[in-house]
Amino acid sequence: MKKNVLLLCGVFLIVFIVLGFIPLRPSITIKNNTSERLYLSSSEGVHDIEPDPEEVERIMKVRPEVIEAGGTIQITPSFIFLMKNNIEFDVGWLTGGRYAYKATGGGGQNFIFSSATGTCSISLVIWEGYNNYSMENKKKDFCIKKISPLKDRYQQ
């Protein structure tokens, strides 16, 4: 009995170390190359399905992350969403002000998770103006699902 308890504790410790320290989730690194603060908001959802009113209200109440000029942040999706199929991750930003009427720039990019195509890490560099950004794939060895930029019908 004592052996089983110790073995179970050992297994839980190994799982905790693996999940806590080995990056298995895809990530998006965002760098603010503007001269102003960047207000970053992100959300997860099912691709091509509109969110219900409660979900929209929850998204609107979330405070955006603030990235100072020259700063960098890394975003990773939750494990729960990675276990589902056809998941979309949306990233939007405003520069100069938290609300659109005060902003001097902004934009957004959508990403989709897939087991087959994509990369494990993407770097997004944001410049001055509206929808002025560059994206590049970063080298990362292994992840549960891969992430790729989604070009939808509204983007040119």
C-alpha positions in Angstrom: 0.0 0.0 0.0 2.8 2.4 0.9 4.6 1.6 -2.4 1.4 2.4 -4.4 1.0 5.7 -2.7 4.7 6.6 -3.3 4.4 5.5 -6.9 1.3 7.6 -7.4 2.9 10.6 -5.9 6.0 10.1 -8.1 3.8 9.9 -11.3 1.9 13.1 -10.3 5.2 14.9 -9.7 6.6 13.8 -13.1 3.3 14.9 -14.8 3.4 18.3 -13.0 7.1 18.9 -14.1 6.3 17.9 -17.7 3.2 20.1 -17.9 4.7 23.0 -16.0 8.2 23.3 -17.5 8.1 21.8 -21.0 6.2 24.1 -23.3 3.7 21.8 -25.1 1.3 24.6 -26.2 1.8 26.8 -29.3 2.7 30.4 -28.5 2.4 33.8 -30.0 5.1 36.4 -29.1 4.0 40.0 -29.6 6.5 42.8 -29.8 5.4 46.5 -29.5 7.6 48.5 -32.0 5.5 51.6 -31.6 6.3 54.7 -29.6 3.1 54.3 -27.5 1.4 51.8 -25.2 -0.2 48.9 -26.9 -3.5 47.5 -25.5 -3.8 43.8 -26.4 -6.9 41.7 -26.2 -7.3 38.1 -27.1 -10.0 35.5 -27.1 -10.5 31.8 -28.0 -13.5 30.3 -29.7 -14.8 27.8 -32.3 -14.0 28.8 -35.9 -16.9 30.1 -38.0 -19.3 30.1 -35.1 -20.5 33.4 -33.7 -20.2 33.8 -29.9 -23.3 33.9 -27.9 -24.3 37.1 -26.0 -22.9 35.9 -22.7 -19.5 35.2 -24.3 -19.5 38.6 -26.0 -20.2 40.3 -22.7 -17.4 38.3 -21.0 -15.0 39.3 -23.7 -15.9 43.0 -23.5 -15.4 43.0 -19.7 -11.9 41.6 -19.8 -9.2 44.2 -19.3 -6.7 44.3 -22.1 -3.0 43.5 -21.5 -0.8 46.5 -21.7 2.5 46.4 -23.5 4.8 49.4 -23.1 6.7 50.8 -26.1 9.4 48.3 -27.0 8.0 45.6 -24.8 7.3 42.0 -25.6 4.6 39.5 -24.3 4.0 35.8 -25.0 0.5 34.4 -25.3 -0.4 30.7 -25.1 -3.8 29.2 -25.4 -5.4 27.2 -22.7 -5.1 23.3 -22.6 -8.9 23.0 -22.7 -9.2 24.7 -26.1 -6.3 22.7 -27.5 -8.2 19.5 -26.9 -11.1 20.6 -29.0 -11.2 20.7 -32.8 -11.5 23.7 -35.1 -10.4 26.3 -32.5 -9.7 29.9 -33.4 -7.5 32.3 -31.4 -8.1 36.0 -32.0 -5.6 38.8 -31.2 -6.5 42.4 -31.4 -4.7 45.6 -30.4 -5.0 49.4 -30.2 -2.1 51.8 -29.8 -2.3 55.1 -28.0 -5.6 54.5 -26.2 -7.6 51.7 -24.8 -10.7 52.6 -26.7 -11.0 53.1 -30.5 -11.9 56.8 -30.4 -8.6 57.6 -28.5 -6.4 55.2 -30.5 -3.8 56.2 -32.9 -3.5 52.7 -34.5 -4.7 49.2 -34.2 -5.4 45.9 -35.9 -5.9 42.3 -35.4 -5.0 38.8 -36.5 -6.8 35.5 -36.2 -5.1 32.1 -35.8 -6.3 28.6 -36.1 -5.1 25.5 -34.4 -4.5 22.3 -36.3 -2.7 19.0 -35.8 -1.5 18.8 -39.4 -0.3 22.2 -40.6 1.3 25.3 -39.1 4.1 26.0 -36.6 4.6 25.8 -32.9 5.4 29.5 -32.4 4.7 32.7 -34.2 6.3 36.1 -33.7 4.1 39.2 -34.3 5.8 42.6 -34.5 3.5 45.6 -34.4 4.4 49.0 -36.0 2.8 52.4 -36.0 -0.6 52.8 -37.8 -3.5 50.5 -38.5 -3.0 46.9 -39.4 0.7 47.5 -39.8 2.5 44.4 -38.5 4.8 41.7 -39.6 4.6 38.0 -38.8 7.2 35.2 -38.8 7.4 31.6 -37.8 9.8 30.9 -34.9 11.6 27.6 -34.4 10.2 25.4 -31.7 10.6 21.7 -31.5 7.3 20.1 -30.3 3.8 21.2 -29.4 0.4 19.5 -29.0 -1.2 21.4 -31.8 0.2 23.8 -34.4 -0.9 27.4 -35.0 -1.2 29.1 -38.3 -2.5 32.6 -39.3 -6.0 32.7 -40.6 -6.8 34.9 -43.5 -10.5 35.4 -43.4 -12.9 36.9 -45.9 -12.5 40.4 -44.5 -8.7 40.6 -44.8 -7.1 41.5 -48.1 
